[in-house]
């Protein structure tokens, strides 16, 4: 196994079984969904980078929507399928294993394209550009993104994100990006701090000691686990410096 494949396996081990693969709550999902006024009954929704799909189920349950949930990791899709069956939502959720850079859907196929905390993988502007054709005219985009909330940034957190996410910018810049790519901004909202912890950092942090023990003799794996703990500690100490912002826009 190559070193990259090995670290990918460790990353999956770190994140496997979590309720979410990033910050968020059902309440935030539903608040953003409320901004998508006039969606048709049984709206066709594409959830890109869905992970284990907590938000997928919230959308399907709330709007009687038909949701196509896409992720490159089939382990997460299996978790979502199991959750959908348990919630009696399997008839509203379809999972597909695709790379978000190579989505095989038709132009104008969806009423709503949704992506919580995943657009950064391909780049925010690239996501705006590539996902727009998938929407019918007047269809909605909801994308959440990591943003700065203070300036100047505290040096430790600035150094951390200079390595972890160099393109990170502020809310105003992301609003300008959205408008520049053929959308009209409908509204945006900030995820409360509890949304970082309840379903993400708290269960994630509980896993780390046992993982560190398991990989004690694997330096690269131990460094990845340590980096995960640093990310959590950064949020604990500098929560006022950055946020997750939910942006809702309509295709022009």
N, C-alpha and C positions, 0 to 999 in steps of 0.2 A: 504494500500500500504506500502510495506517495505521501510526502509530508503534508501536502495540501488536503489530500483525501483523509488523512489521519485527523487533521484539525477539524475538518468538516464533521467527522464522526464524533469528535469530542464536543463540538458545538451542539450537535443534535442531542447528545447525552445531557448536556447542561439544560437544554430547553425542553426536552421531551416531557410530556405529561402536564405542562403548565396550562392553566385556563386560557391564557393569552400569550402571544409572542411579542407583545409590546404594551405600552400604557394604553388604558382605555376603560370605559365602563359602558354598560347597557344604557345608563341614563344619558351619557354623552352621545352615544350612537343615536338614540331616539330624539334628542334635542336637535342634532344636525338633520335628522330625517324630517323633522317638522318644518324645516326651512325649504324642503322640496315640495312646494305647494302644487296641487293639481296633478299628482301622479295618478295614472289610470289604475283601475282595479286590476289586480294581478299584474302589476308592473313587472317588466322584464329588467332584472337587476344583475349587473356583473360586479362581483366582489373580487378585486385583484389583490393577490398576496394575502389570502384569507387566513393563513395559519390554521389553528384549530377551530376558528369560526364562531367565537362567541357573538361577534357583531353580525355575522351571517344569520344566525338564528334569531337575533333580536329584530332584524329587518323582516325576515320571513314571517315571524310571529305577528309583528305590528301591522303590517300592510297587506297581509295575504299575498305577498309578492312571490314571484318565481325567481329564485336567486341561483345564478351560475357562479359557483365559488371556485376560484382558480388559485393554485399554489404549485410551486415546483416540487415540494416535498410531499410525497405520498403518505408518509407517516402522519402528518397533520391532517391530510384529507381523510384518512381512515378514522382518526379521532373525531373529525367533524361528522362523518357519516354515522358513527355510533351515537353521537350526541343528537343528531337530527332524528334518528329512529327513536331514541329515548324520549324526545320531546314531541313525538308524533308530527314531525315536520318533514319527514323524508320525501313526501310528495311535493314539497315546495323548494327543495334544495338539491341541486345537481353539482357534483364535484368533478373538476377536470384538472389533470396534471399537465400544466403548461408553464413554460417560461414566460414571464410578463413581457419580455421583448419580442416574443413570437406568438402572439395571440391569433388564432385562426378564425376569428368571428367576422361577420359581414358588417359593412358600413351601415350605420343607422339601426343596428339590431337591438339596442338597449335604450330603455327610458332613463336609466340611472347607472352610472359607473361609480363604484365605491372603492376606496382604498384607505385603510387605516394604518398609518405608519410604515408604508411599504414603498411609496413613490421614490424615496431616496435611493433605492437599490439601482434604479436605472437613471436616476437624476430627475429632479423636479420638473425642469423645463421639458425634458424628453418625454416624461409621462404625460404632461399636459398636451404635448403635440401628438403623440402616438395614440392616446386614448380618445381624443376628440372625435375622430371619424366613426368610432363605435357607437356614438350617441345619435339618436334621431335629432333633427332640428328641434330646439326647445327642450332637449333632454338635460338632465342634471349630472354634474360631477361633484362628488364629495371626496376630498383628499385631506388627510391630516399630516402635519409636518412639524418637525422639531424646529423651533424658532427661538432666537434671542429675545429677551424682554427687558434687558438693562444694557446700558452703555455708559462708561467703559465696562468691559467684562472683567470679573475677577480673574487674576492671572492664572490660578490653578485650573479653573474651568475653561478658560480660553485655550490654554495649552492642551487640555484633554481633548476638546472638540476640534482643535486644529489637526490633530491626528485621527480622531474617530470620525469626524464628519466635516471636512474642510469647506464644503459649499454652504454650510449653515449660515442663515441670515435672519433678518427680523420679519415681523408680520407684514409691515408695510411693503417690503420688497417682494414678498410672496404674493401679496394682493396685486402688485404691479405686474408680476409674471403672469398671473392668471388672466388679467385683462389683455395683456399683450399676445395671448395665444388663442384668441377667438372665443372668450367666455365673458359673460357679465356676472360679476360677483353679486350673490344674493345676500350673503351674510357669513359671519365667522364667529366662532366661540372658542374659549380656552378650556382645556381639560383641567378640572380641579386637581389639586395635588394628590388627593386620595386615590385618584384614578391611576396614578403611577404605582401605587403600592398594593391595593387590595387583591387584584388578580394577576399582578406581574412581579414587582420587586419583592414583596413579602414571601410568596411561595418560592420564587427563584433563590432568594438568599438562604432559605432553609435547606436547599439542596446542596449548597456549596461545600460545607465541611466534609460531608461524606464523599463528594466527588474529589476534593483535594486529597483525601486519604487514599482513594482508589487510584489516583494518578500520581501518587507521591514520587514515583521513579520515572516519570515522564515530564521532562523539563518544559517542553513546548505546551503540553496540556495544562500543566500547573500554571504557566504564565497566562494562558487563556482564562483559566478559572480566576486567577488573581485580577485580571483586567475586568472581569465581570463584577467582582466585588468592588473594585475602584469606581466603576460606573455607578453602582448603587450608592456608595459612599458620597460620590460627587453630588448626586441628587439630594441626599440627606443634608448636605452642608450648604448647597448653593441653589436651592429650589426657586429662589426669586430671580435667578439669572436667565432661566430658559423655560420654555413651555412646550406642550403639544397643542397646536392650533388646528381646529377643524374648519376647513374652508368649503363653502357650498357655492357653486356657480352654475349658470345655465349656458348651454351652448348657443352662441349667436345664430 
